């Protein structure tokens, strides 16, 4: 019986390059893959590929200058500011030891599933090489309508979920602001079409994020999906990121991407509530 229309399209689809997969706690995960390559705003990390593209997938002549910090620009204000938030009653906590952070999502009654720590997901290129990854993940409404705009999904990508959240590192060669924009734009690109079916993406400028002891930056990508092979693929999507610097000098990043415009889609206000739970890992 075919899957019912509505929801889950952005992350649905098949798997590729199964030699890269391992089983962790009964959940398919990537064995050894880094935090994700930056192709969308900065360009790829493959030195043989000199082409760089902007947030809407069009070629760009060179690297974009780093966003000015709030102290220099004088116009930016923190997106959120405040002390530690209590874990909402009935919510589930996910921990990232690798990236030294925790976040919470609603309980199983609201159709949220938290995966074993270090479970990773990825989208690949046509040859099966992972292009972008995240770990320490959770899904919303997994197992729904699972037709994909980008079939190059492996790990826990491609299960018909309406939203996915996880963690990553960052690219030390660019600014923290560019990292925030890249994560939002790259996940919008790969989860909702990939380079072969580029969606239209608008990425906001990074703005300060001060919450729960985090002094970081956030960006939002609004996605218009170009390739909709079935009603399961959403017409639009939203991606939000938070990036901050750890005492080690490395970046810690949190990303959520969510289908929009389909039945049961996660409201942006709920995404914002989940974002407010992101906090440094103690100890």
Order of alpha helices (4+ residues) and beta strands (2+ residues): beta-beta-alpha-beta-beta-beta-beta-beta-beta-beta-alpha-beta-beta-beta-beta-beta-alpha-beta
